[in-house]
């Protein structure tokens, strides 16, 4: 289980860094600038942290596995909406299933605790825009038969990204002290999406300027509130959980 998680972590970080660097140094990638920001973040921010946690403590892997399950659900849902099997994403999803099969202990996946009303409201505010964005990107993957964006599975991956942010944010809102890392993943990913939109206006899949700024501010606000709520929700005398 540890070996598989290490391989997955190395793959996610390695391909994420390659996407980021290759997207900068290769002029042919210029039309895909925003997509490269999303894909690199999808790998480094939304995929790597929980598999690193599994690799570090495979005997206590259940909560990172729940985070990975949320990522896998987002991937499968958006591939279904896009009517497209993404060959870059599907192997990672299959390996998440293998990690679950290998898990020695599945207790404590969703321990008692209180949800965060404030985080829940922030997630609800984001639901409409992110779902609309994800549906639009999935439709482009279904209908675009000619562009490089479709050939590189960029539309389905941006759709996947948006739904993953929502599911991870929801997980953090339900148990902020337990799933603090999921909240950080969601908030940072949303902020990076906003930064990419602000710096790369007009590129394929980039949010319009007001929405880009809203994503940036919303991501930062989510992380700030998460830190307050996770400490408030932690049992007295117990440290804030990092998973």
C-alpha positions, 0 to 999 in steps of 0.5 A, a space after each residue: 500500500 505504501 509503495 503504491 501510494 508513493 508511486 501515485 504521489 511521484 506520478 502526480 507531482 512529476 506530471 504536475 510539474 512537467 505540465 507547468 514547466 512544459 506549458 511555460 517553455 513550449 510556445 506551442 502550449 500558449 493556447 493552453 495556458 489556462 488549461 495547463 494551470 488547471 491540470 498542474 493544480 489538479 495533479 499537485 494540489 487535488 491529487 498528491 496530498 492525500 496519497 502522500 498521507 497514505 504513503 506516510 501512514 498506511 495504517 491510518 489511511 482511511 481519512 486520506 482515502 475518503 479525500 481520494 474517494 471524493 476526487 474519484 467521484 468527481 472524476 467519474 461523474 464528469 467523465 460520465 457527463 462528458 461521455 469521455 473516458 480520460 486516459 490520464 485520469 482513469 488509471 489514477 481513479 482505478 488505483 484509488 480503488 486498489 488503495 481502498 481494497 488494501 486498506 487494513 482498517 476502515 474505521 473512523 472515516 467519518 467520526 462524530 463532530 459538528 459541521 461548520 455553518 459558515 463553511 457550508 454557506 460558502 460551499 452553497 454560494 459556490 455550487 451554482 457557478 461551479 456546477 454551471 462551469 462544470 456542465 459547460 466544460 463537459 458539454 464542450 468535451 462532448 461536442 468538440 470534435 476538432 480542437 486540441 483542447 478536446 484531443 488533450 481532454 482539457 474540457 473534461 479535466 476542467 469540469 473534473 476540477 470544478 466538481 472536485 473543489 466542491 466535493 472537497 469543500 463539502 467534506 471540510 464543511 461537514 467535519 472541518 477539524 477532521 478534514 482540514 487538508 481537504 478544505 485546504 485543497 479545495 480553497 487553494 485550488 479555487 484560488 489558483 483557478 481565480 489567479 489563472 483567470 485573472 492573469 490569463 483572461 480570454 483563454 479557453 476555459 478561463 473564468 470571466 474577470 469578475 468570476 476570476 476575482 470571486 474565485 480568488 477571494 472565495 478560495 482565500 476566504 474559505 481557507 481562512 474560515 477553515 482554520 478558525 472553524 477547525 480549531 473551534 471544532 477540535 475536541 478540547 485538548 486535542 490538536 487539529 487533525 491534518 487529514 
